[in-house]
Amino acid sequence: MTRTNGDHALVLGGGIGGLLAARVLADTYDRVTLIDRDRMPVPGEHRRGVPQGRHVHGLLARGQQILEELFPGLTAELIAQGALAGDLLANCRWYLNGHRLRQTDSGLTVLCARRPLLEGTVRARVLGRADVTLREGYDIVGLTATPDSRRVTGARIMGRSDDGTAEDVAADLVVDATGRGSRLPHWLERLGYDAPPEERIGIRLAYATRAYRLSADALGGDLVVINGATREQLRGGLVQLVGGETALVTLTGRLGDVPPVDPDGFLAFARSLPFPDIHRSIRDAEPLDDPVPFRFPESVWRRYDRLRRMPAGLLVIGDAVCRLNPQYAQGMSVAALEALVLREHVRAGDPDPRGFLRDLARVLDGPWKISSGADLALPGVEGRRTPVGRVMNRYVSRLHATAASDAEAAASFVRVAGLVDPPGRLLRPALVARVLRGTGSSDGVLRSGVIGESPAIR
């Protein structure tokens, strides 16, 4: 592709979001530099800057499709290194709202791999390009800008092992991909701009993960077992095969219910789940390590799209904009969707930050509604509830009940959960009729009129 946008793009943050940003920027900039505070590990080892890296990770179907587009042959390369692939519904056992979804071919790929393998392979692909450079072991001190602060001109960095001397790195475009710890709101205020308003969903999610060696038939041929929380039981869990007979088991609790990290307590927590599949798979299995904890207090969407002003030469993506409940496995796939938005805008020339952020918000709207809607269906979760949201949660609960016996309903749901279809696709008239015909409409879902308001949840 002909490069059109200038000499140098600077990406702050070398995680999945930053790597995908660098990949698409390299098509239109002569040079791309990645800055990260971590020293990158050897392939297959955990990176310090990914605190949840030892836990189960999911690459949703749409994320797999995009990564395959950006890095042709990536799926086969990961499988050759030990990752497992199957069908998102036929090879995954979904327990949602107390119902087991009927398993059938969905035509969508689920890719099961540890985070270090996936991120390390993507990193190797990106850094294998001659026009992309990684500078590791640097803190990002702030942004540099023109005297009138109307355009960002680069970033100020400081080596973590140096004597404290700062260095200014000039760039035609700066992309903040520093994740949940992003200091961009503070940097904007220092330049005379407003910090973005925020939307928050307080879930106080806690989880613990342990690796096991499972027997060959422990999961009955499935790759994943998902036991979702319900209104009556806020605990959940997930088993994912990640290569050979090795499986990662993650147990989740909310609102102060913390899965234990001692071996006996971990097993007892698994036994307390409403469905026995997870406990049965590990009760006689060989543990490969000790349980590892992680906590995620809240989902946060920084609404940069609602700011009246943004300096030119500055964009922001990934968890720095929106961090989603990791239990729904949306993070990496959302980063892939955002990379496509970034590609579209830089291909058109010097990107307008406000236009980019508005388009980014449209991409984030669906995943945010999926995760926040599911969380707000649970009692005690903190966040703004709406009449439309309440009705949709009742409808989705009925959809799950229908999907226990209706393969089409099950496939329709996982297409939305996999970010292939937007949430509004669950309100197709034919599907609504199947759901209500199977479960009745005594709670007023039809009478509310919300089913006719699909633009509100598109």
C-alpha positions in Angstrom: 0.0 0.0 0.0 1.2 3.5 -0.8 2.2 5.4 2.4 0.4 8.7 2.7 0.3 10.0 6.2 3.8 11.1 7.1 7.0 9.8 8.4 6.4 8.6 11.9 3.6 7.1 14.1 4.1 6.5 17.8 2.1 3.9 19.7 2.2 4.1 23.5 1.7 0.6 24.9 2.9 -2.8 23.5 0.0 -5.0 24.4 -2.5 -6.5 22.0 -4.2 -3.2 21.4 -0.8 -1.5 20.7 0.4 -4.3 18.5 -2.7 -4.2 16.3 -2.5 -0.5 16.1 1.1 -0.7 15.0 0.2 -3.3 12.4 -2.4 -1.1 10.6 -0.4 2.1 11.0 2.6 0.5 9.2 0.5 0.5 6.0 0.4 4.3 5.8 3.4 5.6 7.8 7.0 5.2 6.9 8.0 4.3 10.5 6.0 3.0 13.5 7.5 3.0 17.0 6.0 1.1 19.9 6.9 2.2 23.5 6.3 -0.1 26.5 7.4 -0.1 30.1 8.0 -3.8 30.1 10.9 -5.8 28.9 9.3 -8.3 26.6 9.5 -11.9 27.7 10.8 -14.7 25.6 8.0 -16.4 23.6 5.6 -18.4 25.8 6.4 -16.6 29.1 4.1 -14.2 30.9 4.5 -10.5 30.5 4.5 -8.5 33.7 2.2 -5.8 32.3 -0.7 -8.3 31.8 -1.8 -9.0 35.4 -4.6 -11.3 34.1 -2.2 -13.1 31.7 -2.2 -16.4 33.7 -6.0 -16.7 33.5 -8.3 -18.1 30.9 -8.4 -15.9 27.7 -10.8 -16.1 24.9 -10.4 -14.9 21.4 -14.0 -14.4 20.2 -15.0 -15.5 16.7 -14.9 -12.0 15.2 -11.5 -11.4 16.8 -10.2 -14.5 15.2 -11.5 -13.4 11.8 -9.8 -10.0 12.1 -6.5 -11.4 13.3 -6.5 -13.8 10.4 -7.1 -10.9 8.0 -4.3 -8.8 9.5 -1.9 -11.8 9.9 -2.7 -14.4 7.2 -2.0 -17.9 8.4 -2.0 -16.9 12.1 -4.6 -19.5 13.2 -2.6 -22.3 11.6 0.6 -21.0 13.1 -0.9 -21.0 16.6 -2.3 -24.5 16.2 1.1 -25.7 15.1 2.4 -24.3 18.4 -0.1 -26.2 20.4 -3.3 -24.0 20.4 -6.6 -25.8 19.9 -9.4 -24.8 17.6 -13.0 -25.8 17.2 -16.6 -24.6 16.7 -17.8 -21.9 19.1 -21.0 -23.8 19.8 -20.5 -27.4 18.8 -17.3 -27.7 20.9 -18.2 -25.3 23.7 -20.6 -26.1 26.5 -22.6 -23.0 27.5 -24.6 -22.8 30.7 -26.4 -19.4 30.8 -29.2 -18.2 33.0 -29.4 -21.8 34.3 -29.8 -23.4 30.9 -27.4 -25.5 28.8 -27.5 -24.2 25.2 -28.0 -26.8 22.6 -24.7 -27.7 20.9 -24.7 -27.5 17.1 -22.3 -26.3 14.4 -22.2 -22.5 14.3 -19.6 -22.1 11.6 -17.6 -19.9 13.9 -14.1 -20.7 15.2 -13.1 -20.7 18.9 -9.4 -20.6 19.4 -8.0 -21.8 22.7 -4.5 -20.6 23.6 -2.7 -19.2 26.6 -2.3 -15.4 26.5 1.5 -15.5 26.3 1.3 -17.8 23.2 -1.2 -15.6 21.4 0.3 -12.2 22.3 3.9 -13.5 21.7 3.0 -14.8 18.2 1.2 -11.5 17.2 4.2 -9.5 18.6 6.6 -11.6 16.5 4.6 -10.9 13.4 4.4 -7.2 14.0 8.1 -6.8 15.0 9.1 -8.9 12.0 8.3 -5.9 9.8 11.2 -3.6 9.0 9.1 -0.5 9.5 8.1 -1.3 13.1 10.4 -0.8 16.1 9.9 -1.6 19.8 11.5 0.5 22.5 11.0 -1.5 25.7 11.7 -0.5 29.3 10.4 3.1 29.1 7.9 5.0 31.2 5.7 7.5 29.3 6.0 10.8 31.1 3.5 12.8 29.0 2.7 14.3 25.7 4.5 17.0 23.7 2.5 19.6 21.7 2.6 22.8 19.7 2.8 26.0 21.7 -1.0 26.5 21.3 -1.6 22.9 22.3 -3.8 22.4 19.3 -1.7 19.5 18.0 0.2 16.7 19.8 3.7 16.4 18.4 5.0 13.3 20.2 5.6 11.9 23.7 8.1 12.3 26.5 9.6 9.0 27.7 12.1 8.0 30.4 14.1 4.8 30.5 13.3 2.8 33.6 17.0 1.8 34.1 18.4 5.2 33.2 19.4 8.2 35.4 16.0 9.8 35.1 16.8 11.8 31.9 13.7 12.4 29.8 13.6 12.1 26.0 11.1 13.6 23.6 10.1 11.4 20.7 8.5 13.3 17.8 5.7 11.8 15.7 3.1 12.8 13.2 0.6 10.7 15.1 0.4 9.4 18.7 -1.9 6.6 19.6 -2.5 5.9 23.3 -2.8 2.2 23.9 -1.5 2.1 27.5 -4.5 0.2 28.8 -6.5 0.6 32.0 -3.8 2.7 33.6 -3.8 5.3 30.9 -3.0 8.8 32.1 -4.5 10.5 29.1 -7.2 12.3 31.0 -4.5 14.0 33.1 -2.4 14.7 30.1 -5.3 16.3 28.3 -6.0 18.6 31.3 -2.4 19.7 31.3 -2.8 20.8 27.7 -6.0 22.7 28.5 -8.6 20.1 27.4 -11.4 18.5 29.4 -11.1 15.0 30.8 -13.7 12.6 29.4 -16.9 11.7 31.3 -17.1 8.1 32.3 -19.7 5.3 32.5 -19.0 2.7 35.2 -20.5 -0.7 36.1 -19.4 -1.8 39.6 -19.1 -5.6 39.7 -16.3 -6.3 42.1 -15.4 -9.4 40.1 -12.8 -11.7 41.7 -11.5 -14.9 40.1 -8.8 -17.5 40.6 -7.2 -19.8 38.0 -5.4 -23.1 38.2 -3.9 -25.3 35.6 -4.7 -29.0 35.5 -3.8 -32.1 33.5 -7.2 -33.6 32.6 -8.0 -37.1 31.5 -8.7 -37.6 27.8 -12.5 -37.7 28.3 -12.8 -35.2 31.1 -14.7 -32.7 28.9 -16.4 -35.3 26.7 -14.8 -33.9 23.6 -15.5 -30.3 24.2 -12.9 -27.6 24.4 -14.6 -25.2 26.7 -17.2 -25.4 29.5 -18.8 -22.1 30.5 -20.9 -21.9 33.7 -22.4 -18.4 33.8 -23.6 -16.6 36.9 -27.4 -16.3 37.5 -29.5 -14.0 39.7 -29.7 -16.8 42.2 -26.1 -17.9 42.1 -23.5 -15.2 41.4 -20.7 -17.7 41.2 -19.4 -18.9 37.9 -16.6 -20.8 36.3 -14.9 -21.8 33.1 -12.7 -24.7 31.9 -10.6 -24.3 28.7 -8.3 -26.8 27.1 -5.2 -24.9 26.0 -3.1 -27.7 24.4 -2.8 -31.4 24.9 -4.4 -32.5 28.1 -3.7 -29.1 29.8 -6.6 -27.1 30.9 -7.0 -23.7 32.7 -9.8 -23.5 35.2 -11.1 -20.1 36.3 -13.6 -19.7 39.1 -15.4 -16.4 39.5 -17.2 -14.5 42.3 -18.8 -11.1 42.5 -19.6 -8.4 45.0 -17.1 -9.6 47.6 -17.4 -13.3 47.0 -13.8 -14.3 46.4 -12.7 -17.7 45.1 -10.1 -19.2 47.5 -6.6 -19.8 46.3 -5.9 -22.7 48.7 -6.3 -26.1 46.9 -9.1 -27.4 49.1 -11.0 -24.2 49.0 -10.6 -23.9 45.2 -12.1 -27.4 44.8 -14.9 -26.7 47.2 -15.8 -23.5 45.4 -16.0 -25.5 42.1 -18.3 -28.0 43.9 -20.6 -25.1 44.9 -21.4 -24.1 41.3 -25.0 -24.9 40.1 -23.8 -27.4 37.4 -21.3 -30.1 38.3 -19.3 -30.2 35.0 -16.3 -28.1 36.2 -16.0 -29.9 39.6 -16.3 -33.3 37.9 -13.5 -32.5 35.4 -11.0 -31.5 38.1 -11.8 -33.4 41.2 -9.4 -36.3 40.3 -7.3 -34.3 37.9 -3.6 -33.5 38.4 -3.0 -29.8 39.4 0.0 -28.2 37.6 0.3 -25.1 39.7 -1.3 -23.2 42.6 -4.4 -21.1 42.1 -3.7 -17.5 41.1 -6.0 -14.7 42.0 -7.2 -11.6 40.1 -9.7 -8.8 40.8 -11.6 -6.5 38.5 -13.6 -3.9 40.4 -15.5 -2.3 37.6 -16.1 -1.9 33.9 -15.3 1.7 32.7 -16.0 3.5 29.4 -14.2 6.8 29.1 -16.4 8.7 26.7 -13.8 10.6 24.7 -16.4 10.7 21.9 -18.4 13.2 23.9 -15.6 15.7 24.3 -16.1 19.0 22.3 -12.4 19.4 21.7 -9.4 17.0 21.1 -5.9 18.0 19.9 -5.0 16.9 16.4 -2.4 14.2 16.1 -3.7 12.1 19.0 -5.9 9.0 19.1 -6.7 6.5 21.9 -7.8 2.9 21.7 -8.1 -0.3 23.7 -8.6 -0.5 27.5 -7.4 3.2 27.6 -10.9 4.0 26.3 -13.1 1.1 27.5 -12.2 -1.8 29.8 -14.9 -4.5 29.8 -15.7 -7.2 32.3 -13.0 -9.8 31.3 -15.4 -12.7 32.0 -17.0 -12.1 28.6 -13.7 -12.5 26.8 -14.3 -9.3 24.7 -11.0 -7.4 25.3 -8.8 -8.8 22.5 -11.6 -9.0 20.0 -12.7 -5.5 20.7 -9.1 -4.3 20.2 -9.2 -6.1 16.8 -12.4 -4.3 15.9 -10.9 -1.0 16.9 -7.8 -1.7 14.7 -10.2 -1.8 11.7 -11.6 1.6 12.7 -8.1 3.0 13.0 -7.1 1.5 9.6 -10.1 3.1 7.9 -9.3 6.6 9.3 -5.6 6.6 8.6 -6.2 5.3 5.1 -8.3 8.4 4.5 -5.4 10.7 5.5 -4.4 12.6 8.7 -7.2 11.3 11.1 -9.5 13.7 12.8 -9.6 12.6 16.5 -13.2 13.5 17.0 -14.4 11.6 14.0 -12.3 8.6 14.9 -13.6 8.6 18.5 -17.2 8.8 17.3 -16.7 5.8 15.0 -14.9 4.0 17.8 -17.9 4.6 20.1 -20.2 2.9 17.5 -17.9 -0.2 17.6 -17.8 -0.2 21.4 -21.6 0.2 21.8 -22.4 -3.4 21.1 -19.8 -5.1 23.4 -20.6 -2.6 26.2 -24.3 -3.4 26.0 -23.7 -7.1 26.0 -21.4 -7.1 29.0 -23.0 -4.3 31.0 -26.5 -5.7 30.3 -25.5 -9.1 31.6 -23.9 -7.6 34.7 -26.8 -5.3 35.5 -29.2 -8.3 35.3 -27.5 -9.5 38.6 -28.7 -8.0 41.9 -26.2 -5.8 43.7 -24.2 -4.8 40.6 -23.8 -1.0 40.6 -24.8 0.9 37.5 -27.6 2.8 35.8 -30.5 0.5 34.9 -33.1 1.5 32.3 -36.5 0.1 31.4 -35.2 -1.0 28.0 -32.4 -2.8 29.7 -34.7 -4.6 32.2 -36.9 -5.8 29.4 -34.0 -7.0 27.3 -32.6 -8.9 30.2 -35.9 -10.7 30.6 -36.0 -11.4 26.9 -32.4 -12.7 26.8 -33.2 -15.0 29.8 -36.1 -16.4 27.7 -33.8 -16.7 24.7 -31.4 -18.9 26.7 -34.3 -21.1 27.8 -35.3 -21.5 24.2 -31.7 -22.1 23.1 -31.6 -25.2 25.4 -33.6 -27.1 22.8 -33.6 -24.7 19.7 -30.3 -24.9 17.8 -31.1 -21.9 15.7 -31.7 -19.8 18.8 -28.4 -21.0 20.3 -26.5 -20.2 17.2 -28.0 -16.8 17.0 -26.9 -16.0 20.5 -23.3 -17.1 20.1 -23.0 -15.1 16.9 -23.8 -12.0 19.0 -21.7 -13.1 22.0 -18.8 -13.8 19.5 -19.2 -10.1 18.2 -20.0 -11.4 14.7 -23.5 -10.0 14.8 -24.7 -6.8 16.6 -27.1 -7.3 19.6 -30.0 -6.1 17.6 -29.9 -9.3 15.6 -31.4 -11.0 18.6 -34.6 -9.0 17.9 -35.2 -10.4 14.4 -39.0 -11.0 14.2 -38.6 -14.7 13.4 -36.3 -15.2 16.4 -38.5 -13.2 18.7 -41.5 -15.3 17.6 -39.6 -18.6 18.3 -38.5 -17.3 21.8 -42.0 -16.2 22.8 -43.7 -19.2 21.3 -41.5 -21.4 23.3 -41.8 -19.6 26.7 -45.0 -17.6 26.6 -45.2 -13.8 27.1 -46.8 -13.4 30.5 -44.3 -10.9 31.8 -45.2 -8.3 29.2 -42.2 -8.5 26.9 -44.4 -8.0 23.8 -46.8 -5.6 25.5 -43.9 -3.3 26.5 -43.3 -2.4 22.8 -39.5 -2.6 23.4 -39.2 -5.5 20.8 -40.1 -2.9 18.2 -37.3 -0.6 19.4 -34.3 -2.4 17.9 -32.4 0.8 17.1 -32.0 1.4 20.9 -30.0 -1.8 21.2 -28.5 -2.2 17.7 
